[in-house]
Amino acid sequence: MLKLDAEGKVIEANQAMADILDHRRDMLLQLSLGDLLMDGELVIDGVGRIDWDRQLRPSELRFRRRDGSLVWGRWSGTGVRSTGGGLSVFAIIEDVSQNHALAREIEHHASHDPLTGLINRREIERLL
């Protein structure tokens, strides 16, 4: 779970999120959503701010771990307006990296010979 302000700064994070991203919880509070996402995952509007209408759509995003490695997360977020008009964003992120690794493995097996590792006839025909 992450709680973000309108600028994307992390206000709160639970320990599960810290574990997924390999950060200490207190260090997450010094970061923003842009720091946590891989390049190209943050949706920016015409004036350079986060386009929350599009960013909050459920999707799978690439997050950056502390060491710079990639982790896929299923993102589900909700924006909540306070009585003063300020926006807070609550997001749930589920680690789906293993799903992506299995999908890549299945794609490889469908297009390569299991004995030699070379592309198979079906893949050759597709490429031609």
N, CA, C and O atoms as a MOPAC input file, in Angstrom:
PM7 MOZYME 1SCF
protein

 N      0.83300 1    -1.16900 1     0.00000 1
 C      0.00000 1     0.00000 1     0.00000 1
 C      0.88000 1     1.23400 1     0.00000 1
 O      1.87600 1     1.29800 1     0.72100 1
 N      0.51300 1     2.20600 1    -0.80500 1
 C      1.15700 1     3.51700 1    -0.82700 1
 C      0.08400 1     4.58300 1    -0.69200 1
 O     -1.01700 1     4.44800 1    -1.22500 1
 N      0.41900 1     5.63800 1     0.02300 1
 C     -0.41200 1     6.83800 1     0.04100 1
 C      0.46300 1     7.95800 1    -0.50000 1
 O      1.58100 1     8.17300 1    -0.03000 1
 N     -0.06600 1     8.67700 1    -1.50500 1
 C      0.68400 1     9.71600 1    -2.19300 1
 C     -0.07300 1    11.03000 1    -2.12700 1
 O     -1.29900 1    11.04200 1    -2.00600 1
 N      0.65700 1    12.14000 1    -2.20500 1
 C     -0.00600 1    13.43200 1    -2.32100 1
 C     -0.21100 1    13.76000 1    -3.79800 1
 O      0.14400 1    12.96100 1    -4.66500 1
 N     -0.78000 1    14.92600 1    -4.09100 1
 C     -1.11300 1    15.29500 1    -5.46900 1
 C      0.11500 1    15.39400 1    -6.36300 1
 O      0.00900 1    15.21500 1    -7.57600 1
 N      1.28600 1    15.67600 1    -5.78100 1
 C      2.52000 1    15.76500 1    -6.56700 1
 C      3.20000 1    14.41300 1    -6.73700 1
 O      4.21000 1    14.30900 1    -7.43200 1
 N      2.64500 1    13.36700 1    -6.10100 1
 C      3.21200 1    12.03100 1    -6.21800 1
 C      4.20600 1    11.68100 1    -5.13600 1
 O      4.83400 1    10.62500 1    -5.20800 1
 N      4.37500 1    12.53300 1    -4.12800 1
 C      5.29300 1    12.24200 1    -3.02600 1
 C      4.67800 1    11.18300 1    -2.12200 1
 O      3.48600 1    11.23500 1    -1.82000 1
 N      5.48800 1    10.22600 1    -1.69100 1
 C      5.02000 1     9.15500 1    -0.81100 1
 C      4.78300 1     9.73100 1     0.57900 1
 O      5.69100 1    10.29600 1     1.18800 1
 N      3.56600 1     9.58600 1     1.07400 1
 C      3.20300 1    10.05200 1     2.41200 1
 C      3.24100 1     8.88900 1     3.39500 1
 O      3.70000 1     9.03600 1     4.52800 1
 N      2.75800 1     7.74100 1     2.95500 1
 C      2.75700 1     6.52900 1     3.78100 1
 C      3.04400 1     5.32900 1     2.89400 1
 O      2.73800 1     5.32500 1     1.70200 1
 N      3.64000 1     4.31000 1     3.50400 1
 C      3.88400 1     3.04300 1     2.81500 1
 C      3.89400 1     1.93600 1     3.85200 1
 O      4.42200 1     2.11500 1     4.95000 1
 N      3.31700 1     0.80100 1     3.51300 1
 C      3.36200 1    -0.30500 1     4.46900 1
 C      4.63400 1    -1.13000 1     4.26800 1
 O      5.37400 1    -0.93100 1     3.30400 1
 N      4.86900 1    -2.04300 1     5.18000 1
 C      6.09200 1    -2.84300 1     5.13300 1
 C      6.13100 1    -3.75600 1     3.91700 1
 O      7.20600 1    -4.02400 1     3.38100 1
 N      4.96900 1    -4.24100 1     3.47200 1
 C      4.93500 1    -5.11000 1     2.28500 1
 C      5.44500 1    -4.35800 1     1.05900 1
 O      6.17600 1    -4.92700 1     0.24700 1
 N      5.06900 1    -3.08800 1     0.91400 1
 C      5.55900 1    -2.29200 1    -0.21900 1
 C      7.06000 1    -2.08100 1    -0.09200 1
 O      7.78500 1    -2.17600 1    -1.08300 1
 N      7.52900 1    -1.79900 1     1.10300 1
 C      8.96900 1    -1.62800 1     1.32500 1
 C      9.71900 1    -2.90400 1     0.95100 1
 O     10.79700 1    -2.84200 1     0.36100 1
 N      9.15100 1    -4.05500 1     1.29100 1
 C      9.79100 1    -5.33500 1     0.97000 1
 C      9.82200 1    -5.57400 1    -0.53600 1
 O     10.83200 1    -6.02900 1    -1.07200 1
 N      8.72100 1    -5.27000 1    -1.22000 1
 C      8.66800 1    -5.46600 1    -2.67600 1
 C      9.74700 1    -4.63700 1    -3.36500 1
 O     10.41000 1    -5.11100 1    -4.28700 1
 N      9.91900 1    -3.38700 1    -2.90800 1
 C     10.86700 1    -2.47900 1    -3.55600 1
 C     12.25000 1    -2.50900 1    -2.91900 1
 O     13.14700 1    -1.78500 1    -3.35000 1
 N     12.43100 1    -3.34400 1    -1.89300 1
 C     13.72300 1    -3.50000 1    -1.21600 1
 C     14.22300 1    -2.15900 1    -0.65500 1
 O     15.39800 1    -1.81300 1    -0.78300 1
 N     13.30200 1    -1.42100 1    -0.03400 1
 C     13.62300 1    -0.16100 1     0.63800 1
 C     13.22100 1    -0.27500 1     2.09900 1
 O     12.38300 1    -1.10500 1     2.45100 1
 N     13.80700 1     0.54600 1     2.94300 1
 C     13.29100 1     0.71000 1     4.29800 1
 C     12.08500 1     1.63400 1     4.21100 1
 O     12.03700 1     2.52100 1     3.35800 1
 N     11.11000 1     1.42800 1     5.09300 1
 C      9.88700 1     2.24900 1     5.04400 1
 C     10.20600 1     3.72800 1     5.17100 1
 O      9.62100 1     4.54300 1     4.45800 1
 N     11.11400 1     4.09200 1     6.05600 1
 C     11.42100 1     5.51200 1     6.24300 1
 C     12.07400 1     6.10900 1     4.99800 1
 O     11.92300 1     7.30300 1     4.73700 1
 N     12.79500 1     5.30000 1     4.22800 1
 C     13.39900 1     5.79300 1     2.99100 1
 C     12.34600 1     6.00100 1     1.89900 1
 O     12.48400 1     6.90200 1     1.07100 1
 N     11.29800 1     5.17400 1     1.89100 1
 C     10.22900 1     5.35200 1     0.91200 1
 C      9.54900 1     6.70900 1     1.07500 1
 O      9.08500 1     7.29600 1     0.09800 1
 N      9.49200 1     7.20700 1     2.31500 1
 C      8.82800 1     8.48000 1     2.58600 1
 C      9.61000 1     9.66600 1     2.02500 1
 O      9.09900 1    10.78600 1     2.01700 1
 N     10.81100 1     9.44600 1     1.56700 1
 C     11.61300 1    10.51000 1     0.97300 1
 C     11.55000 1    10.47700 1    -0.54900 1
 O     12.18500 1    11.29200 1    -1.21900 1
 N     10.77700 1     9.52600 1    -1.09900 1
 C     10.72200 1     9.34700 1    -2.54700 1
 C      9.37000 1     9.78400 1    -3.10500 1
 O      8.42300 1    10.04400 1    -2.36300 1
 N      9.30900 1     9.85400 1    -4.40400 1
 C      8.04900 1    10.15700 1    -5.08600 1
 C      7.71300 1     8.98800 1    -6.01300 1
 O      8.52300 1     8.08500 1    -6.22100 1
 N      6.51300 1     9.03000 1    -6.55700 1
 C      6.09400 1     7.97400 1    -7.47900 1
 C      7.03100 1     7.90900 1    -8.67800 1
 O      7.33400 1     6.82200 1    -9.17100 1
 N      7.49000 1     9.06400 1    -9.14900 1
 C      8.43200 1     9.09600 1   -10.26900 1
 C      9.74300 1     8.39200 1    -9.95900 1
 O     10.36000 1     7.81400 1   -10.85400 1
 N     10.17900 1     8.43300 1    -8.69500 1
 C     11.39800 1     7.73300 1    -8.28500 1
 C     11.19300 1     6.22300 1    -8.26400 1
 O     12.13200 1     5.46000 1    -8.48900 1
 N      9.96200 1     5.79600 1    -7.99300 1
 C      9.66900 1     4.37300 1    -7.83900 1
 C      9.35100 1     3.67200 1    -9.15000 1
 O      9.50600 1     2.45600 1    -9.26000 1
 N      8.90600 1     4.43600 1   -10.14600 1
 C      8.53500 1     3.83500 1   -11.42600 1
 C      9.68800 1     3.88500 1   -12.41500 1
 O     10.50800 1     4.80300 1   -12.38500 1
 N      9.74200 1     2.88800 1   -13.28900 1
 C     10.71100 1     2.88700 1   -14.37000 1
 C     10.33100 1     3.98900 1   -15.35900 1
 O      9.18000 1     4.42200 1   -15.40100 1
 N     11.29100 1     4.43300 1   -16.14500 1
 C     11.05100 1     5.47500 1   -17.13400 1
 C      9.90600 1     5.08900 1   -18.06000 1
 O      9.82800 1     3.95200 1   -18.52600 1
 N      9.02400 1     6.03900 1   -18.32200 1
 C      7.90800 1     5.81000 1   -19.21900 1
 C      6.63200 1     5.34500 1   -18.55100 1
 O      5.59100 1     5.28300 1   -19.20600 1
 N      6.67300 1     5.01700 1   -17.27600 1
 C      5.48600 1     4.51700 1   -16.58100 1
 C      4.65500 1     5.63100 1   -15.93900 1
 O      3.46000 1     5.44900 1   -15.70800 1
 N      5.26400 1     6.76600 1   -15.65100 1
 C      4.55400 1     7.87300 1   -15.02800 1
 C      3.84800 1     8.67500 1   -16.11600 1
 O      4.48200 1     9.09600 1   -17.08300 1
 N      2.53700 1     8.89200 1   -15.96600 1
 C      1.74200 1     9.61400 1   -16.96300 1
 C      1.72300 1    11.09500 1   -16.58500 1
 O      1.20900 1    11.47300 1   -15.53200 1
 N      2.28900 1    11.92400 1   -17.46000 1
 C      2.41600 1    13.36100 1   -17.22000 1
 C      1.45200 1    14.11100 1   -18.13800 1
 O      1.28100 1    13.74400 1   -19.30100 1
 N      0.81900 1    15.17000 1   -17.60400 1
 C     -0.08100 1    15.97300 1   -18.43000 1
 C      0.69900 1    17.05700 1   -19.17200 1
 O      1.92900 1    17.07900 1   -19.12400 1
 N     -0.00300 1    17.94600 1   -19.85000 1
 C      0.62500 1    18.97200 1   -20.68000 1
 C      1.43300 1    20.00500 1   -19.92600 1
 O      2.28000 1    20.67200 1   -20.52000 1
 N      1.19200 1    20.15900 1   -18.61400 1
 C      1.92900 1    21.15800 1   -17.83600 1
 C      2.98000 1    20.52800 1   -16.92400 1
 O      3.55000 1    21.20800 1   -16.07100 1
 N      3.23800 1    19.23500 1   -17.10000 1
 C      4.31100 1    18.58000 1   -16.37000 1
 C      3.92000 1    17.96500 1   -15.03600 1
 O      4.78800 1    17.55000 1   -14.26800 1
 N      2.61400 1    17.90200 1   -14.74800 1
 C      2.15800 1    17.26500 1   -13.50900 1
 C      1.64500 1    15.86500 1   -13.81400 1
 O      1.38800 1    15.52200 1   -14.96800 1
 N      1.50200 1    15.07200 1   -12.77500 1
 C      0.96900 1    13.71900 1   -12.95400 1
 C     -0.48500 1    13.81500 1   -13.38800 1
 O     -1.28100 1    14.52100 1   -12.76800 1
 N     -0.82800 1    13.10200 1   -14.45600 1
 C     -2.21300 1    13.03200 1   -14.93500 1
 C     -2.89300 1    11.90100 1   -14.16500 1
 O     -2.89600 1    10.75200 1   -14.60700 1
 N     -3.46400 1    12.23500 1   -13.02000 1
 C     -4.02100 1    11.20800 1   -12.13000 1
 C     -5.19400 1    10.46600 1   -12.76000 1
 O     -5.40800 1     9.29100 1   -12.46300 1
 N     -5.95600 1    11.13200 1   -13.62400 1
 C     -7.08700 1    10.43200 1   -14.26800 1
 C     -6.60000 1     9.21500 1   -15.04500 1
 O     -7.23100 1     8.15800 1   -15.00400 1
 N     -5.49900 1     9.35500 1   -15.74000 1
 C     -4.94900 1     8.22700 1   -16.50700 1
 C     -4.05000 1     7.33800 1   -15.65300 1
 O     -4.04300 1     6.12000 1   -15.82700 1
 N     -3.29100 1     7.93600 1   -14.73000 1
 C     -2.35500 1     7.16100 1   -13.90400 1
 C     -3.08900 1     6.18100 1   -12.99300 1
 O     -2.56800 1     5.11000 1   -12.68100 1
 N     -4.29300 1     6.54300 1   -12.56900 1
 C     -5.02600 1     5.70900 1   -11.62200 1
 C     -5.76200 1     4.54200 1   -12.26400 1
 O     -6.38200 1     3.74300 1   -11.56000 1
 N     -5.70500 1     4.43200 1   -13.56900 1
 C     -6.32600 1     3.28100 1   -14.22100 1
 C     -5.59400 1     2.00700 1   -13.80900 1
 O     -4.36300 1     1.97700 1   -13.79400 1
 N     -6.34300 1     0.95400 1   -13.47500 1
 C     -5.67900 1    -0.30900 1   -13.11200 1
 C     -4.78500 1    -0.79300 1   -14.24800 1
 O     -5.20200 1    -0.82400 1   -15.40600 1
 N     -3.57300 1    -1.16600 1   -13.91500 1
 C     -2.62400 1    -1.62400 1   -14.93000 1
 C     -1.47800 1    -2.34900 1   -14.24900 1
 O     -1.41700 1    -2.44400 1   -13.02300 1
 N     -0.58100 1    -2.85200 1   -15.06200 1
 C      0.65000 1    -3.43800 1   -14.54700 1
 C      1.77800 1    -2.49800 1   -14.91700 1
 O      1.99400 1    -2.20400 1   -16.09300 1
 N      2.49700 1    -2.02700 1   -13.90900 1
 C      3.56100 1    -1.05000 1   -14.08200 1
 C      4.89700 1    -1.64600 1   -13.67500 1
 O      4.96700 1    -2.57700 1   -12.87200 1
 N      5.95400 1    -1.08900 1   -14.24600 1
 C      7.30500 1    -1.51400 1   -13.89300 1
 C      7.83500 1    -0.58200 1   -12.79700 1
 O      7.95300 1     0.62800 1   -12.99200 1
 N      8.14600 1    -1.16900 1   -11.65700 1
 C      8.69100 1    -0.41800 1   -10.53300 1
 C     10.18900 1    -0.66400 1   -10.43300 1
 O     10.69500 1    -1.70600 1   -10.85000 1
 N     10.87700 1     0.30800 1    -9.87600 1
 C     12.33300 1     0.23900 1    -9.71400 1
 C     12.64800 1    -0.08100 1    -8.24700 1
 O     12.21200 1     0.61400 1    -7.32900 1
 N     13.41500 1    -1.15200 1    -8.06300 1
 C     13.88500 1    -1.49300 1    -6.72100 1
 C     15.05000 1    -0.59500 1    -6.33300 1
 O     15.57600 1     0.15600 1    -7.15500 1
 N     15.43600 1    -0.68400 1    -5.08600 1
 C     16.53600 1     0.13600 1    -4.57200 1
 C     17.81100 1    -0.07000 1    -5.38100 1
 O     18.56000 1     0.88200 1    -5.60200 1
 N     18.07100 1    -1.30400 1    -5.82800 1
 C     19.28400 1    -1.59400 1    -6.59500 1
 C     19.12300 1    -1.29200 1    -8.08900 1
 O     20.04100 1    -1.54600 1    -8.87000 1
 N     17.96700 1    -0.75400 1    -8.49500 1
 C     17.73300 1    -0.40600 1    -9.89100 1
 C     17.08400 1    -1.50800 1   -10.69800 1
 O     16.71900 1    -1.28900 1   -11.85300 1
 N     16.93000 1    -2.69300 1   -10.11900 1
 C     16.31300 1    -3.79700 1   -10.85800 1
 C     14.80800 1    -3.56600 1   -10.99200 1
 O     14.22200 1    -2.72500 1   -10.31000 1
 N     14.21000 1    -4.33100 1   -11.88200 1
 C     12.80800 1    -4.18100 1   -12.24800 1
 C     11.93300 1    -5.13200 1   -11.45700 1
 O     12.30000 1    -6.28500 1   -11.23100 1
 N     10.78300 1    -4.64900 1   -11.04000 1
 C      9.74600 1    -5.49700 1   -10.45300 1
 C      8.41500 1    -5.05700 1   -11.06700 1
 O      8.09500 1    -3.86800 1   -11.09100 1
 N      7.64900 1    -6.02400 1   -11.56000 1
 C      6.33500 1    -5.72800 1   -12.13000 1
 C      5.31900 1    -5.67400 1   -10.99900 1
 O      5.30100 1    -6.54800 1   -10.13200 1
 N      4.47200 1    -4.64600 1   -11.00800 1
 C      3.44400 1    -4.51400 1    -9.99000 1
 C      2.08400 1    -4.25900 1   -10.60600 1
 O      1.94100 1    -3.42400 1   -11.50000 1
 N      1.08200 1    -4.98600 1   -10.12100 1
 C     -0.30000 1    -4.72300 1   -10.54000 1
 C     -0.79400 1    -3.56000 1    -9.69200 1
 O     -0.92300 1    -3.66900 1    -8.47300 1
 N     -1.06800 1    -2.44300 1   -10.36100 1
 C     -1.37700 1    -1.16600 1    -9.73100 1
 C     -2.88100 1    -0.93600 1    -9.71500 1
 O     -3.55300 1    -1.07400 1   -10.73700 1
 N     -3.39700 1    -0.58500 1    -8.55200 1
 C     -4.79400 1    -0.21000 1    -8.41900 1
 C     -4.83200 1     0.97400 1    -7.46800 1
 O     -4.45500 1     0.84600 1    -6.30300 1
 N     -5.28200 1     2.12600 1    -7.95000 1
 C     -5.25200 1     3.32400 1    -7.12700 1
 C     -6.57100 1     4.06700 1    -7.13000 1
 O     -7.38600 1     3.92500 1    -8.04200 1
 N     -6.76300 1     4.86500 1    -6.08600 1
 C     -7.95300 1     5.68300 1    -5.93700 1
 C     -7.55000 1     7.05700 1    -5.44300 1
 O     -6.74600 1     7.17800 1    -4.51900 1
 N     -8.10200 1     8.09000 1    -6.05100 1
 C     -7.86900 1     9.44900 1    -5.60400 1
 C     -8.98400 1     9.88800 1    -4.67400 1
 O    -10.15900 1     9.65100 1    -4.95300 1
 N     -8.62100 1    10.53300 1    -3.56100 1
 C     -9.60000 1    11.00600 1    -2.58500 1
 C     -9.35100 1    12.48900 1    -2.35500 1
 O     -8.23800 1    12.89800 1    -2.02400 1
 N    -10.38900 1    13.28500 1    -2.53300 1
 C    -10.28600 1    14.72400 1    -2.31600 1
 C    -10.69000 1    15.05200 1    -0.88000 1
 O    -11.70200 1    14.55600 1    -0.38400 1
 N     -9.88900 1    15.89300 1    -0.21300 1
 C    -10.22600 1    16.34500 1     1.13300 1
 C    -11.23500 1    17.48500 1     1.03800 1
 O    -11.52600 1    17.97200 1    -0.05400 1
 N    -11.76300 1    17.90500 1     2.17300 1
 C    -12.73500 1    18.99900 1     2.17000 1
 C    -12.10600 1    20.28800 1     1.66400 1
 O    -12.81200 1    21.15100 1     1.14100 1
 N    -10.80200 1    20.43400 1     1.80600 1
 C    -10.10600 1    21.61200 1     1.30400 1
 C     -9.76200 1    21.51400 1    -0.17400 1
 O     -9.21200 1    22.46000 1    -0.73800 1
 N    -10.07100 1    20.39800 1    -0.81100 1
 C     -9.81200 1    20.22900 1    -2.23300 1
 C     -8.50600 1    19.53500 1    -2.54700 1
 O     -8.22600 1    19.27000 1    -3.71600 1
 N     -7.68300 1    19.22700 1    -1.52900 1
 C     -6.42300 1    18.52600 1    -1.76200 1
 C     -6.64400 1    17.07600 1    -2.15600 1
 O     -7.62800 1    16.45600 1    -1.75100 1
 N     -5.74300 1    16.55100 1    -2.93200 1
 C     -5.86200 1    15.17500 1    -3.41600 1
 C     -4.88600 1    14.27100 1    -2.68400 1
 O     -3.70800 1    14.59500 1    -2.53700 1
 N     -5.39200 1    13.13500 1    -2.22800 1
 C     -4.55800 1    12.05400 1    -1.71900 1
 C     -4.84200 1    10.83000 1    -2.57000 1
 O     -5.98300 1    10.57600 1    -2.95500 1
 N     -3.80200 1    10.08200 1    -2.85600 1
 C     -3.94800 1     8.89400 1    -3.68500 1
 C     -3.56800 1     7.67500 1    -2.85600 1
 O     -2.49500 1     7.62200 1    -2.25500 1
 N     -4.46500 1     6.70100 1    -2.83800 1
 C     -4.20600 1     5.43300 1    -2.16600 1
 C     -4.01500 1     4.38100 1    -3.24200 1
 O     -4.87300 1     4.21500 1    -4.10900 1
 N     -2.90700 1     3.67500 1    -3.19600 1
 C     -2.60500 1     2.68200 1    -4.23000 1
 C     -2.21900 1     1.35000 1    -3.58700 1
 O     -1.50900 1     1.29900 1    -2.58200 1
 N     -2.69900 1     0.30700 1    -4.18800 1
 C     -2.32800 1    -1.05100 1    -3.80900 1
 C     -1.49200 1    -1.60400 1    -4.95300 1
 O     -1.88600 1    -1.53000 1    -6.11700 1
 N     -0.34500 1    -2.15600 1    -4.61400 1
 C      0.53400 1    -2.73700 1    -5.62900 1
 C      0.79700 1    -4.18700 1    -5.25300 1
 O      1.22300 1    -4.49000 1    -4.13800 1
 N      0.53300 1    -5.07900 1    -6.20700 1
 C      0.77600 1    -6.51000 1    -6.01600 1
 C      1.92800 1    -6.92800 1    -6.91800 1
 O      1.91700 1    -6.63100 1    -8.11300 1
 N      2.91600 1    -7.60900 1    -6.36300 1
 C      4.06700 1    -8.06500 1    -7.14400 1
 C      3.62300 1    -9.18100 1    -8.09000 1
 O      3.19500 1   -10.25000 1    -7.65500 1
 N      3.73500 1    -8.91200 1    -9.39400 1
 C      3.36900 1    -9.90300 1   -10.41400 1
 C      4.57100 1   -10.23900 1   -11.29600 1
 O      4.40500 1   -10.67200 1   -12.43600 1
 N      5.76100 1   -10.04100 1   -10.77600 1
 C      6.98300 1   -10.30700 1   -11.53400 1
 C      7.07700 1   -11.76900 1   -11.96400 1
 O      7.51500 1   -12.06300 1   -13.07600 1
 N      6.67000 1   -12.67500 1   -11.09500 1
 C      6.74700 1   -14.09400 1   -11.43300 1
 C      5.82200 1   -14.41800 1   -12.60700 1
 O      6.16900 1   -15.23900 1   -13.45500 1
 N      4.65400 1   -13.78300 1   -12.66300 1
 C      3.73800 1   -13.99800 1   -13.79400 1
 C      4.40400 1   -13.59600 1   -15.10800 1
 O      4.27900 1   -14.29900 1   -16.11200 1
 N      5.11300 1   -12.46400 1   -15.10000 1
 C      5.78000 1   -11.99700 1   -16.32200 1
 C      6.93100 1   -12.92000 1   -16.70500 1
 O      7.15600 1   -13.16900 1   -17.88900 1
 N      7.65800 1   -13.42500 1   -15.72000 1
 C      8.75000 1   -14.35400 1   -16.01200 1
 C      8.21300 1   -15.65100 1   -16.61600 1
 O      8.79900 1   -16.18800 1   -17.55600 1
 N      7.09800 1   -16.15500 1   -16.07700 1
 C      6.49700 1   -17.37800 1   -16.62200 1
 C      5.97700 1   -17.15500 1   -18.03700 1
 O      6.10600 1   -18.03500 1   -18.88900 1
 N      5.39500 1   -15.99900 1   -18.29500 1
 C      4.90400 1   -15.70300 1   -19.64900 1
 C      6.05200 1   -15.67200 1   -20.65100 1
 O      5.92400 1   -16.18600 1   -21.76200 1
 N      7.18800 1   -15.06100 1   -20.25500 1
 C      8.36400 1   -15.04000 1   -21.14800 1
 C      8.87500 1   -16.45700 1   -21.39300 1
 O      9.28000 1   -16.78700 1   -22.50800 1
 N      8.86000 1   -17.28700 1   -20.36600 1
 C      9.33000 1   -18.66600 1   -20.51300 1
 C      8.41800 1   -19.45600 1   -21.45700 1
 O      8.90200 1   -20.22700 1   -22.28600 1
 N      7.11900 1   -19.26900 1   -21.33600 1
 C      6.16900 1   -19.95600 1   -22.21100 1
 C      6.35900 1   -19.49800 1   -23.65800 1
 O      6.33600 1   -20.31400 1   -24.58000 1
 N      6.54600 1   -18.18200 1   -23.85500 1
 C      6.80200 1   -17.66700 1   -25.21100 1
 C      8.05700 1   -18.29300 1   -25.80800 1
 O      8.08400 1   -18.64900 1   -26.98600 1
 N      9.08300 1   -18.42200 1   -24.99200 1
 C     10.33100 1   -19.01700 1   -25.47000 1
 C     10.11900 1   -20.47800 1   -25.86100 1
 O     10.58100 1   -20.91200 1   -26.91700 1
 N      9.41900 1   -21.24200 1   -25.00900 1
 C      9.18300 1   -22.65900 1   -25.30800 1
 C      8.31500 1   -22.83700 1   -26.55000 1
 O      8.47200 1   -23.82000 1   -27.27500 1
 N      7.40800 1   -21.90700 1   -26.80200 1
 C      6.53900 1   -22.02300 1   -27.97400 1
 C      7.29700 1   -21.77300 1   -29.27000 1
 O      6.86200 1   -22.22600 1   -30.32800 1
 N      8.41200 1   -21.07000 1   -29.21400 1
 C      9.12500 1   -20.71000 1   -30.44100 1
 C     10.51300 1   -21.33700 1   -30.56400 1
 O     11.20800 1   -21.08400 1   -31.54900 1
 N     10.93300 1   -22.14300 1   -29.59600 1
 C     12.27900 1   -22.73500 1   -29.62800 1
 C     12.22800 1   -24.24200 1   -29.38400 1
 O     11.36000 1   -24.74500 1   -28.67000 1
 N     13.15700 1   -24.93000 1   -29.97900 1
 C     13.29700 1   -26.37100 1   -29.79000 1
 C     13.83200 1   -26.63500 1   -28.39000 1
 O     14.81800 1   -26.01500 1   -27.99300 1
 N     13.20600 1   -27.54400 1   -27.62000 1
 C     13.65700 1   -27.77400 1   -26.24700 1
 C     15.03600 1   -28.43500 1   -26.14100 1
 O     15.73100 1   -28.25600 1   -25.14100 1
 N     15.43000 1   -29.19300 1   -27.15900 1
 C     16.71600 1   -29.89400 1   -27.11500 1
 C     17.87900 1   -28.98600 1   -27.50500 1
 O     18.89900 1   -28.94600 1   -26.81600 1
 N     17.72600 1   -28.26200 1   -28.60200 1
 C     18.84400 1   -27.46100 1   -29.10700 1
 C     18.79000 1   -25.99800 1   -28.67200 1
 O     19.81200 1   -25.31200 1   -28.64800 1
 N     17.58100 1   -25.52400 1   -28.32600 1
 C     17.43800 1   -24.11100 1   -27.98200 1
 C     17.31900 1   -23.20600 1   -29.19200 1
 O     17.19000 1   -21.99100 1   -29.04500 1
 N     17.36000 1   -23.78000 1   -30.38800 1
 C     17.23200 1   -23.00300 1   -31.62400 1
 C     15.75600 1   -22.74600 1   -31.91600 1
 O     14.88200 1   -23.45300 1   -31.41500 1
 N     15.48900 1   -21.72500 1   -32.73200 1
 C     14.09400 1   -21.47000 1   -33.06500 1
 C     13.52000 1   -22.65200 1   -33.82900 1
 O     14.23100 1   -23.31100 1   -34.58900 1
 N     12.24400 1   -22.92000 1   -33.63000 1
 C     11.60700 1   -24.07400 1   -34.25400 1
 C     10.98500 1   -23.69400 1   -35.59800 1
 O     11.01800 1   -22.53400 1   -36.00800 1
 N     10.42400 1   -24.68400 1   -36.26400 1
 C      9.86200 1   -24.48100 1   -37.60500 1
 C      8.75700 1   -23.42400 1   -37.60100 1
 O      8.70400 1   -22.57700 1   -38.49300 1
 N      7.88900 1   -23.47200 1   -36.61400 1
 C      6.78900 1   -22.50400 1   -36.52500 1
 C      7.32400 1   -21.07700 1   -36.42700 1
 O      6.77300 1   -20.16500 1   -37.04400 1
 N      8.38600 1   -20.87800 1   -35.66000 1
 C      8.97300 1   -19.54200 1   -35.51200 1
 C      9.66400 1   -19.11100 1   -36.79600 1
 O      9.61800 1   -17.93500 1   -37.15700 1
 N     10.30300 1   -20.04400 1   -37.48700 1
 C     10.94900 1   -19.72400 1   -38.77600 1
 C      9.87500 1   -19.28000 1   -39.77500 1
 O     10.04900 1   -18.28400 1   -40.47800 1
 N      8.76500 1   -20.02400 1   -39.83300 1
 C      7.68700 1   -19.64200 1   -40.74200 1
 C      7.09500 1   -18.29600 1   -40.36600 1
 O      6.76500 1   -17.50000 1   -41.24600 1
 N      6.95700 1   -18.03300 1   -39.10000 1
 C      6.43300 1   -16.73500 1   -38.66300 1
 C      7.36100 1   -15.59800 1   -39.06600 1
 O      6.91000 1   -14.54200 1   -39.50900 1
 N      8.66500 1   -15.82700 1   -38.90800 1
 C      9.64000 1   -14.80300 1   -39.25700 1
 C      9.69800 1   -14.55300 1   -40.77100 1
 O      9.90400 1   -13.42700 1   -41.22300 1
 N      9.51100 1   -15.62900 1   -41.53600 1
 C      9.51100 1   -15.48100 1   -43.00100 1
 C      8.27200 1   -14.76100 1   -43.46100 1
 O      8.09300 1   -14.54300 1   -44.66000 1

